[in-house]
Amino acid sequence: MSNWSQKHFRAWTGIAVALFLAGPAAAQVKPTPSDATKTWTPDNGNGTFTNPLFNDEFSDPDVIRVGDDFYMTGTTMHVMPGLPVLHSKDLVNWTLLGYAFDRLDMGPEYRFVDGKDAYGNGIWAPAFRYHDGTFYIFSNINGHGTQVFRAKNPAGPWTRNALGATLHDLSVLFDDDGRVYAVYGYGAVHLVELKPDLSGIVEGTDRVVIPEGSAMGEGHHFYKINGKYILITADYAPVGRMMAARADRVDGPYETVNISSRETMGLGKGWSAPTVRGRPVPAPGDRIDLVEPNPRELGVVPLHQGGIVDLPNGDWWGFSMMDTKAMGRTTFLSPVTWKDGWPFFGLPGNLGRSPRTWIKPATGAGGPPTPTYQRNDSFAGPKLQPVWQWNHVPDDSKWSLRERRGFLRLHSLAAPHFLLARNSLTQRAVAPESIATAVLDASGLKAGDVAGLGLLSIPYSYVAVVRDGAAFRLRFYDLLTNRTIEEPLPEPRVSLRVDGDYETEVARFSYSTDGRTFRPIGGDVRQAFQLKTFQGVRYALFAFNEKGLAAGHADFDDFRLDEPFADRSANIPSGKVVTIRNLADDRPIRTDPHGMLNFARPDSPQAQGPGTRFRIHDRGQGRVAIEAMDGSGFLTVVGEGLPADVRLMKAETKDSLFQWQDMLRHQFMLMSLRTHRYVGLNPATGEPYSADWPGTGPDRKDGTVLVWTEARPAP
C-alpha cells in the first residue's frame, strides 16, 4: 500500500472505530466515513441556501459587486496571511482567491520578541471598495493606524500604504463628484474627506455628522443609492442589532432606523471569558474565570456588523456577522426588502428578521455547491493549503515542506508555553462539530520539546508528545483547570485527535498509536469565546521547547478535518411519514376536529392517534407540503395566519407551501410562504398553532422550533 493510501486508510478506520465506540445514540446522528469527507457549504443544491455562509469564523465581512462578480474580505487580527479575498458569482458559493498580504511584520510583538505579543491586536474591520479599475481594502492595525491596500486584480498582488490617521471601523465612499469620504467612530459618527491619492485626510474636514444618542454604533458601511447617502452600522446597546442612517447630503442631517434585530437563528450566547480582556496573555497556573451563559439572553449574538449589496437585476441582499459561541463570529446572508426608502433585512411581512434557509439570490449563476476551503492537508504538495494561517509572523527558516517530503516539519523554538509558541500553524474550528486528526512523527524531538495538536484560544488545551531524555510521553494540558495528564508513549509516531462540539462548547481529546483505536485523554474540556484575541477557537499544529532551547523538530504526516453534520441532504424527511413535537414542551402536534393544527398532551390518546402522523411532500426549492395521514388534508395557512388559521384543507394550494428551515439534529421551523412567518404556538396559553411568529429565540423554546421523528408503520 502506498504511503498516501496508508495514511488515508488509517484516517478512515480511525473514524469508523470512533463512531462504533460512540454507541447507538451517536450513530443515529453521525454519518458514515464516506459522508464525513464533506465540508460545509451553504448551497443546498436545490436552489436554496442555509446560513451561515461559512460554518467557521469569518468576522466583520464587507462585500462588493463588480459587474457580475462579488468579492468579500474580513478581519484576521494577528494571523498570517491576512485579509482574505473571496470571490463569488451568486453570493452563496465562495472561493478563496488569496490574501491581501502574506506577512505583515509591524514590530517585535508580531514575532513574540522581547516578551511581547500581538494578541488582541492586528488588522481588523476592513472596508472593501472598487473604483475606477482598482480594488481597495481599508483597514486598521492597532498602533499603526489605517492602512490602504490596492490591487488591479483582486487575486493580487496588493500594495499597501499608511493613511496617516486612525479611523475606527471606517467605511469609504467614492462619491459621484470624484471626492472620497470616510465615516468612522463609535456612537458619534464622524465624516472626513480623504485625499484623492489616499495618502491621508484632507485637513480640517473631520466633523461629527451623526451625534451621540442617535442609536448608531460602529462597523460602518457607507453607500450612495439613488442619490441618498445610506450608512449601516452595528449597535450593542445593550444587545446586538443593525441600524441604518439616511440623508440627502453627505454631511447630513441624518435620520436613523433599526433594520435588523433579535435574529439569532436559534443560537444563544456561549460561555465567555471576560476577565482575560485587557490582561497579559495568561500562563499556566493563571486563573481564568468563565461566565456561564443565560440561554434566553440575546447579548451581542443577533445579526450585526454588516451591510448590503445589489444584484445586476436590482435585487438587494444583506450580509452581517453573528457571535456563534466558541467557534467565533461568522457571516450570514439575508434578503433585503426596501420599505419607505429603508433597506430592511428580511422578507415582506417579517421585516427585521432573516430566514435561516431561503432561495438563492437571482444572479443567474449555476453550478454545483462549492466548498470555500480545502481543509485537509497531506503536506505532499509544494505549498500549504491556503486555509492555514500562522499564529503571528512565522520564522520561515524554521518550518518546511521540503526537508522531509510528504511531511510538515516544524522546528521547535524556545517558548514558555503554548500561547507564545512561534510557528504554530492554525485553521479555524468548524461548527457545529468537527473532528481534527493529526498524524505526528515525534522521533526528531529533543529534550524539552513539546509538539502536538491544540485548541488555540483562551483558555487553551492540547494533546502533545513530550521528550525527556530518551523517553517520549503523551501529555494532555488544559489551561482552564491547569490540569496536566501524562502517560508513557511506547513509540514516537502517534495520531492525535480532538473532537469539538461548538454548540455545547465541549471538546474531547484522544490519541492512537496504531491509527485505528483512539484512547480518550482529559475528559470534557470547556470552550469559550473571549475578547482577548477577538477570535474563535483554532486548531493548531505546534512545536516548542519549554526549556528555552531551539532543539529538535516535529514531522506532521497528515491533517484531516471531518465534519459530521456537513452533509444535510437527508435533513428534510421528504416522502416520509413523521410525527412532530414542539421542542418547547415536547407535546406532539395533531389535527383538530375543528380543522385546526393543535397539540396533544403526551399521555393522551390523541398523542398515539393517526392525527399525529404527517407525510412530508417535497415541492422543490426546499419547500414542502404537509399532509395529515388521518385524511383531514394539507396543512394550509389562511388569513394572516393568526391562531386557528393554520388549517387542514382537503385540497393543496399555494398557501400549503412552507419553506423548511433546517436547524440540524432533526430540528426545524416551518416558514409560511403566505405570511413569511413561522408556524408556532405559545406553550403557556393553550391556543392552537398560528403562522405569525417572527422567528425563534436563542434557546429555541418559544414554540416555533419543531422536532421530527420518522413514524413507525401503522399497525
C-alpha positions in Angstrom: 0.0 0.0 0.0 1.4 3.4 -0.9 2.3 6.0 1.8 -0.7 8.1 0.7 -3.1 5.1 0.9 -1.7 4.0 4.2 -2.3 7.5 5.7 -5.8 7.7 4.4 -6.6 4.1 5.4 -5.6 4.9 9.0 -7.8 8.0 8.9 -10.9 6.1 7.6 -10.5 3.2 10.1 -9.9 5.6 13.0 -13.1 7.4 12.3 -15.0 4.2 11.9 -13.8 2.9 15.3 -14.6 6.2 17.0 -18.2 6.1 15.6 -18.5 2.5 16.7 -17.3 3.2 20.2 -19.6 6.2 20.5 -22.6 3.8 20.6 -26.0 3.6 19.0 -27.1 7.1 20.1 -24.2 8.8 18.3 -24.6 6.5 15.3 -28.0 7.9 14.7 -26.7 11.5 14.1 -23.2 10.9 12.9 -22.6 9.9 9.3 -20.6 7.1 7.8 -16.9 7.8 7.0 -17.8 8.4 3.3 -20.2 11.1 4.4 -17.6 12.6 6.8 -15.4 13.6 3.9 -17.8 16.5 3.1 -17.2 20.0 4.3 -19.8 22.7 5.0 -21.3 24.6 2.1 -24.4 26.8 2.4 -25.7 25.8 -1.0 -28.3 23.0 -0.6 -28.2 22.1 -4.2 -31.9 22.7 -4.7 -31.9 26.4 -5.4 -31.8 27.3 -1.7 -29.0 28.1 0.8 -28.8 27.7 4.6 -27.0 30.1 6.8 -24.2 30.6 7.8 -22.2 31.1 4.6 -19.2 29.6 6.4 -19.6 27.5 9.4 -16.3 28.7 10.7 -15.2 32.2 11.8 -15.4 35.0 9.2 -15.9 38.2 11.1 -16.5 41.9 10.1 -17.4 41.0 6.5 -17.6 43.5 3.7 -18.9 42.7 0.2 -18.8 44.5 -3.1 -20.1 43.7 -6.6 -18.0 44.5 -9.7 -20.1 43.6 -12.8 -21.3 40.1 -12.3 -18.8 39.2 -9.7 -18.9 39.6 -5.9 -15.9 40.0 -3.6 -15.6 39.7 0.2 -13.0 40.3 2.9 -13.0 40.1 6.7 -11.0 40.5 9.9 -7.9 38.4 10.5 -6.2 40.1 13.5 -2.7 38.8 14.1 -2.7 35.7 11.9 -0.7 35.4 8.7 -1.5 35.6 5.8 -4.2 38.1 6.4 -7.2 39.9 4.8 -8.7 37.0 2.7 -10.1 37.9 -0.7 -13.1 35.7 -1.6 -14.9 35.6 -4.9 -18.5 34.5 -5.8 -20.9 34.6 -8.7 -24.0 34.0 -6.6 -23.3 35.4 -3.0 -23.6 31.8 -1.7 -20.7 29.8 -3.1 -17.4 31.5 -2.4 -13.8 30.6 -3.4 -10.6 31.9 -1.8 -8.6 33.9 -4.3 -5.8 34.7 -1.9 -4.9 37.3 0.8 -4.1 41.0 0.7 -0.8 40.2 2.4 1.3 37.1 3.2 3.3 38.6 6.0 2.8 41.9 7.9 5.6 42.4 10.4 4.7 45.5 12.3 7.1 45.1 15.2 8.5 42.7 17.7 5.1 41.9 19.1 4.2 40.2 15.9 7.2 37.8 16.3 6.9 37.1 20.1 10.1 39.1 20.7 11.1 40.7 24.0 8.1 39.1 25.8 5.7 40.9 23.5 2.7 39.5 21.5 0.0 40.8 19.2 -2.9 39.0 20.7 -5.9 41.4 20.7 -4.2 43.5 18.1 -3.5 43.2 14.4 -5.7 44.1 11.4 -9.5 44.4 11.7 -12.8 45.7 10.3 -11.8 46.1 6.7 -13.7 48.1 4.1 -13.7 46.7 0.6 -14.2 49.0 -2.3 -13.7 49.2 -6.1 -13.2 52.4 -8.0 -12.0 53.3 -11.5 -10.4 49.9 -12.2 -8.7 49.5 -8.8 -9.7 47.3 -5.8 -9.2 48.8 -2.3 -9.2 47.5 1.2 -9.1 50.0 4.0 -8.3 48.5 7.5 -6.8 49.4 10.8 -3.8 48.0 12.5 -3.5 48.6 16.3 -0.8 51.1 17.0 -0.1 51.7 13.3 -3.3 53.4 12.1 -5.4 52.9 9.0 -3.8 51.1 6.1 -4.8 51.2 2.4 -4.3 48.1 0.2 -4.8 48.3 -3.5 -4.7 46.0 -6.5 -5.7 45.9 -10.1 -6.5 42.2 -9.8 -8.3 41.0 -6.6 -6.1 37.9 -6.6 -3.2 40.2 -6.2 -0.5 41.5 -5.9 -1.6 44.1 -3.4 0.4 47.1 -2.3 0.0 49.0 1.0 0.4 52.5 2.3 -0.4 54.0 5.6 -3.2 56.6 5.6 -1.6 58.7 8.3 -4.7 58.6 10.5 -6.6 56.1 12.7 -10.3 55.9 11.6 -12.1 53.4 13.8 -14.3 50.9 11.9 -14.2 53.0 8.9 -16.1 52.8 5.6 -15.2 54.6 2.4 -17.3 56.2 -0.3 -16.1 57.3 -3.7 -18.7 59.9 -4.5 -20.1 60.9 -7.9 -18.2 64.2 -8.0 -14.8 62.5 -7.5 -14.4 63.3 -3.8 -13.6 60.5 -1.4 -15.2 60.3 2.1 -14.8 58.1 5.1 -17.1 57.6 8.1 -15.8 56.2 11.3 -16.2 56.2 15.1 -18.5 54.6 17.7 -21.7 56.2 18.8 -21.0 59.6 17.3 -20.3 59.1 13.6 -17.5 61.2 12.1 -17.2 62.1 8.4 -13.8 63.0 6.9 -12.6 63.7 3.4 -9.6 61.7 2.0 -7.0 63.0 -0.3 -7.6 61.8 -3.9 -4.4 59.6 -3.8 -5.5 58.1 -0.5 -2.3 59.3 1.2 -4.1 61.0 4.0 -7.1 63.0 5.1 -7.9 66.5 3.9 -7.0 68.8 6.8 -10.0 70.5 8.5 -12.7 68.1 7.1 -13.3 65.9 10.1 -16.7 66.6 11.7 -19.5 64.7 13.5 -22.4 64.2 11.2 -24.5 61.9 13.4 -24.3 62.9 17.1 -24.1 60.6 20.1 -27.6 59.5 21.1 -28.8 58.6 17.7 -28.7 54.8 18.3 -25.8 54.4 16.0 -22.8 52.2 16.7 -19.7 51.0 14.8 -18.7 48.7 12.0 -19.8 51.2 9.3 -20.8 50.5 5.7 -21.3 53.6 3.6 -23.3 53.8 0.3 -24.8 56.2 -2.1 -28.1 54.8 -3.5 -30.4 56.6 -5.8 -29.0 59.9 -4.7 -29.3 59.1 -0.9 -26.4 58.7 1.5 -27.0 55.5 3.5 -25.0 54.3 6.4 -25.4 50.9 8.1 -23.8 50.2 11.5 -23.8 47.7 14.3 -25.1 48.8 17.7 -24.7 46.9 21.0 -26.8 48.9 23.5 -27.4 46.6 25.2 -28.0 43.8 22.6 -26.7 43.4 19.0 -28.7 44.9 16.1 -28.2 46.7 12.9 -29.1 50.4 12.4 -29.3 52.5 9.2 -29.0 56.2 8.7 -30.1 58.2 5.7 -29.5 61.8 4.3 -29.8 63.8 1.2 -26.4 65.3 1.7 -23.1 63.6 2.7 -22.8 65.8 5.8 -26.4 65.3 6.8 -28.7 65.8 8.6 -29.3 62.0 9.0 -32.3 60.1 10.3 -31.9 56.6 11.7 -33.9 53.4 12.0 -33.4 49.8 13.1 -33.2 47.4 10.1 -32.4 44.1 11.8 -32.8 42.9 15.4 -33.4 39.8 17.5 -32.2 37.5 14.8 -30.1 34.7 16.4 -31.0 31.9 14.0 -31.8 29.9 17.2 -28.3 30.2 18.6 -27.7 31.5 22.1 -24.9 33.1 24.0 -21.9 31.0 24.7 -19.5 30.7 27.6 -17.3 33.7 27.9 -14.0 34.7 29.4 -14.4 38.4 30.2 -11.6 38.6 32.7 -8.9 37.9 30.0 -9.7 41.2 28.2 -7.0 43.8 28.7 -4.8 41.4 30.6 -1.4 39.9 29.6 -1.6 36.5 27.9 -2.3 34.0 30.6 0.4 31.5 31.6 -0.1 28.0 33.1 -1.4 28.4 36.6 -3.1 31.8 36.0 -6.8 31.9 37.0 -9.4 32.2 34.3 -13.0 32.7 35.2 -15.6 31.7 32.7 -19.2 33.0 32.8 -22.0 30.5 32.1 -24.5 31.9 29.5 -28.1 32.6 30.1 -29.7 30.5 27.3 -32.5 33.1 26.8 -30.4 36.2 26.7 -29.6 37.9 23.4 -26.5 39.7 24.3 -24.4 40.7 21.2 -25.4 37.5 19.4 -28.0 38.8 17.0 -27.0 39.7 13.4 -24.8 42.8 13.5 -21.9 44.5 11.7 -22.6 44.2 8.0 -24.0 45.9 5.0 -25.9 45.5 1.7 -25.0 44.7 -1.9 -27.1 44.9 -5.1 -27.5 42.3 -7.8 -27.4 43.1 -11.5 -31.2 42.6 -11.7 -31.7 45.3 -9.0 -32.4 43.0 -6.0 -30.6 43.7 -2.8 -29.1 41.4 -0.2 -27.7 41.9 3.2 -24.6 40.4 4.9 -23.7 40.5 8.5 -22.0 38.6 11.3 -23.2 36.9 14.4 -21.4 35.7 17.5 -21.7 32.0 17.4 -20.2 30.8 20.7 -16.6 29.5 21.0 -16.4 29.0 17.2 -16.3 32.7 16.8 -18.1 35.2 14.6 -19.3 34.1 11.2 -21.2 35.6 8.2 -24.9 35.3 7.3 -26.8 36.3 4.2 -30.2 37.9 4.3 -32.7 39.1 1.7 -33.3 42.8 1.8 -36.8 44.4 1.5 -36.9 48.1 0.8 -39.7 49.9 2.5 -40.2 53.7 2.7 -36.7 54.1 1.4 -35.1 51.8 4.1 -33.2 48.5 3.4 -34.7 46.2 5.9 -33.2 42.8 6.4 -35.9 40.2 5.9 -39.0 39.4 3.8 -42.2 41.3 3.4 -44.4 40.7 6.4 -41.4 39.9 8.6 -39.0 42.8 8.4 -36.0 42.8 10.7 -35.8 39.0 10.9 -33.8 36.8 8.4 -34.6 33.3 7.3 -32.0 30.6 8.0 -32.9 28.9 4.7 -34.1 30.8 1.7 -34.0 31.0 -2.1 -30.6 31.8 -3.6 -30.0 35.3 -5.0 -31.2 35.6 -8.6 -27.8 36.1 -10.2 -28.3 33.6 -13.0 -25.1 31.8 -11.9 -25.3 28.0 -11.9 -23.1 25.2 -10.9 -22.9 22.7 -8.0 -22.3 23.6 -4.4 -18.7 24.6 -4.0 -16.8 24.5 -0.6 -14.8 27.6 0.1 -11.8 25.8 1.6 -9.8 22.5 1.3 -9.3 21.9 5.0 -7.4 18.5 4.8 -3.7 18.6 4.1 -1.4 15.6 3.5 1.5 18.0 3.3 2.5 16.3 0.0 2.2 19.4 -2.1 4.7 22.3 -2.7 2.6 24.6 -0.6 0.3 24.5 2.4 -3.4 24.5 1.7 -4.4 28.3 1.8 -6.9 27.7 4.6 -3.9 27.5 7.0 -2.7 30.7 8.8 0.2 31.2 11.1 -0.2 32.4 14.6 1.8 35.7 14.4 4.6 36.1 11.8 6.4 32.8 11.4 10.1 32.3 11.2 10.2 30.9 7.7 13.6 29.3 8.2 12.1 27.1 11.0 9.4 25.2 9.0 9.5 23.3 5.8 7.6 21.0 3.4 10.8 20.0 1.7 13.1 18.8 4.4 11.1 15.6 4.5 8.9 15.1 1.6 5.2 14.5 2.4 5.6 16.0 5.9 5.2 19.4 7.6 8.3 19.9 9.6 8.2 22.4 12.5 11.5 23.1 14.2 10.9 23.7 17.9 11.7 27.2 19.1 12.0 28.3 22.8 8.7 29.4 24.3 7.4 29.5 27.9 4.1 27.9 26.9 1.8 27.1 24.0 0.2 30.6 23.6 3.7 32.1 23.0 5.0 29.3 20.7 6.2 30.6 17.4 5.3 28.9 14.1 2.0 27.4 15.3 0.0 26.6 12.2 -3.7 27.2 12.6 -7.0 26.9 10.9 -10.5 27.8 12.2 -12.7 25.4 14.1 -15.8 24.4 12.2 -19.3 24.2 13.7 -21.5 22.6 14.9 -19.0 19.8 15.3 -15.7 18.9 13.7 -13.0 16.3 14.4 -9.4 17.2 13.8 -6.9 14.4 13.4 -3.1 15.0 13.0 -0.5 12.3 12.5 2.8 13.1 14.2 6.2 11.6 13.9 7.9 12.9 17.0 11.2 11.0 16.7 13.0 14.2 15.9 12.2 15.9 19.2 14.9 16.8 21.6 14.9 17.2 25.4 12.3 19.8 26.4 10.4 19.7 23.1 6.6 19.7 23.1 4.7 19.1 19.9 1.2 18.2 19.1 -2.4 19.3 18.3 -4.0 22.1 20.2 -7.1 24.2 20.5 -5.7 27.7 20.3 -7.9 30.1 22.3 -8.1 31.5 25.8 -8.3 29.1 27.7 -6.3 26.8 25.5 -5.8 23.0 25.6 -3.7 20.4 23.8 -2.5 16.9 23.4 1.1 16.5 22.6 4.3 14.4 22.7 6.9 15.5 25.1 10.5 14.3 25.1 12.6 14.0 28.2 15.9 12.3 27.5 15.4 9.1 25.6 11.7 8.8 26.7 8.6 10.0 25.0 5.5 10.9 26.9 1.9 11.8 25.9 0.7 15.0 27.5 -2.7 16.5 27.9 -3.0 20.0 29.2 -6.0 22.3 29.9 -5.2 25.9 30.9 -8.7 26.5 32.4 -8.2 23.8 35.1 -4.4 23.9 35.0 -4.6 20.2 34.7 -1.9 18.0 33.2 -2.1 14.3 32.4 1.0 12.5 31.2 1.3 8.9 30.0 4.2 6.9 28.7 4.3 6.6 24.9 5.8 3.4 23.6 6.8 4.9 20.2 7.1 8.5 18.8 4.6 8.1 15.9 1.1 8.9 17.1 -2.3 10.1 15.8 -3.7 13.0 17.8 -7.3 13.9 17.7 -9.7 16.5 19.1 -13.5 16.3 18.7 -15.0 19.8 19.2 -18.7 20.4 19.6 -19.2 24.1 19.3 -22.8 24.2 20.2 -22.3 22.6 23.6 -18.8 24.2 23.7 -17.1 21.0 24.8 -14.1 19.3 23.3 -12.6 15.9 23.9 -9.0 14.8 23.1 -7.8 11.3 22.2 -4.8 9.6 20.7 -3.8 6.4 18.9 -0.6 4.5 18.4 -1.9 2.3 15.6 -4.1 4.8 13.7 -7.2 2.7 14.4 -8.1 2.6 18.1 -8.3 6.0 19.8 -7.9 6.3 23.6 -9.5 9.3 25.3 -7.5 11.6 27.5 -8.5 14.5 29.6 -12.3 14.2 29.5 -14.6 17.1 28.7 -12.7 20.4 28.0 -14.8 23.6 28.2 -14.6 26.0 25.3 -15.5 29.7 25.4 -15.5 32.9 23.3 -13.1 35.6 24.5 -12.2 39.1 23.6 -8.5 38.9 24.3 -7.8 37.7 20.7 -11.2 38.6 19.3 -11.2 35.2 17.6 -12.8 31.8 18.0 -11.2 28.5 18.7 -8.5 27.4 16.2 -7.0 24.0 15.6 -3.2 24.3 15.8 -0.2 22.2 15.0 2.8 23.3 17.1 6.2 22.5 18.4 8.1 24.5 21.0 10.8 23.9 23.6 9.8 24.6 27.2 13.5 24.6 28.4 14.4 27.7 26.5 16.2 25.8 23.7 16.0 25.7 19.9 16.3 21.9 19.8 14.6 19.3 17.7 11.7 19.1 15.2 8.3 17.6 14.7 7.1 16.0 11.5 3.4 16.1 10.8 2.4 13.4 8.3 -1.3 14.3 7.8 -4.1 16.6 9.0 -7.7 15.8 8.5 -10.9 17.6 9.5 -14.1 15.7 9.5 -17.5 17.4 9.8 -20.2 15.0 10.9 -23.0 17.5 10.1 -21.8 18.9 6.8 -24.0 16.6 4.7 -27.5 17.9 5.1 -29.1 16.1 2.1 -31.3 13.9 4.3 -32.3 16.5 6.8 -35.7 17.1 5.1 -37.7 13.8 5.5 -39.1 14.1 2.0 -41.6 11.4 1.3 -41.6 10.1 4.9 -44.4 9.8 7.4 -43.3 11.6 10.6 -44.5 12.6 13.9 -43.7 16.2 15.0 -43.3 17.5 18.5 -42.7 21.0 19.8 -39.2 21.5 21.3 -40.6 23.9 23.9 -42.8 21.5 25.7 -42.3 18.1 24.0 -46.0 18.0 23.0 -46.8 16.4 19.6 -48.7 18.4 17.0 -52.0 16.9 15.8 -55.0 17.6 13.7 -58.1 19.0 15.4 -61.8 18.1 14.9 -62.4 21.8 14.2 -59.9 21.7 11.2 -57.0 23.4 13.0 -53.5 22.4 13.9 -53.3 21.8 17.6 -51.3 20.0 20.2 -51.8 16.7 22.1 -50.8 16.0 25.6 -48.0 13.4 25.5 -50.0 11.0 27.7 -53.3 11.4 25.9 -55.0 9.0 23.4 -54.7 11.7 20.7 -50.9 11.6 21.1 -50.9 8.0 19.7 -53.7 8.5 17.1 -53.4 8.9 13.3 -53.9 12.7 13.7 -50.2 13.0 14.8 -48.9 11.4 11.6 -47.9 13.6 8.7 -46.3 12.9 5.3 -43.7 15.4 4.1 -44.1 16.1 0.4 -41.1 17.7 -1.5 -42.3 20.6 -3.7 -38.8 21.8 -4.8 -36.5 24.5 -3.7 -36.6 23.3 -0.1 -40.4 23.8 0.1 -42.7 21.2 1.5 -46.4 20.4 1.7 -47.5 18.5 4.8 -50.4 16.0 4.6 -52.2 14.6 7.6 -52.4 10.9 7.5 -55.9 10.8 9.1 -57.3 12.1 5.8 -58.1 15.6 7.0 -56.0 17.2 4.3 -52.9 19.5 3.9 -51.6 22.0 6.4 -52.6 25.4 5.0 -52.3 29.0 6.2 -55.3 31.2 5.7 -55.8 34.9 6.5 -53.0 36.4 8.4 -52.0 33.1 10.0 -53.4 34.0 13.4 -54.3 31.2 15.9 -56.8 28.8 14.4 -55.7 29.9 10.9 -53.3 27.1 10.4 -55.9 24.7 9.0 -56.2 21.3 7.5 -57.6 21.7 4.0 -58.7 18.9 1.6 -57.0 20.4 -1.4 -53.4 21.6 -1.6 -52.9 25.2 -2.6 -50.1 27.7 -2.8 -50.9 28.6 0.8 -50.0 25.0 1.7 -46.3 25.6 1.0 -43.7 26.0 3.7 -40.0 26.8 3.5 -38.2 24.2 5.6 -35.7 25.8 8.0 -33.1 23.2 8.8 -31.8 23.6 12.4 -29.9 20.3 12.4 -30.4 17.2 14.6 -34.0 16.8 13.3 -34.9 20.3 14.5 -36.6 22.6 12.1 -39.0 25.5 11.6 -41.8 26.0 9.0 -41.9 29.3 7.3 -45.3 30.0 5.7 -44.9 31.3 2.2 -48.1 33.2 2.7 -47.0 35.2 5.7 -43.2 34.8 5.7 -43.6 34.0 9.3 -43.2 30.8 11.2 -45.7 28.1 12.5 -45.7 28.0 16.3 -47.6 28.4 19.5 -47.2 29.8 22.9 -46.9 26.7 25.2 -48.5 28.7 28.1 -51.7 29.8 26.5 -53.3 26.6 25.2 -54.1 28.3 21.8 -53.8 26.3 18.6 -51.0 26.9 16.2 -50.6 30.1 14.2 -48.3 31.2 11.4 -47.5 34.7 12.7 -44.3 34.1 14.6 -41.3 36.3 13.5 -38.7 33.6 14.5 -37.3 31.7 17.3 -35.3 32.9 20.3 -31.8 31.9 21.3 -32.9 28.9 23.4 -35.4 27.6 20.7 -38.0 27.2 23.5 -40.6 29.8 22.3 -42.8 27.3 20.5 -41.5 27.7 16.9 -38.8 25.0 16.7 -40.2 21.6 16.0 -38.6 18.1 16.0 -39.4 15.3 13.6 -39.2 11.6 14.1 -39.9 9.1 11.4 -43.2 7.3 12.3 -43.5 3.6 12.8 -45.6 1.8 10.3 -49.3 1.9 11.2 -50.5 -1.3 13.0 
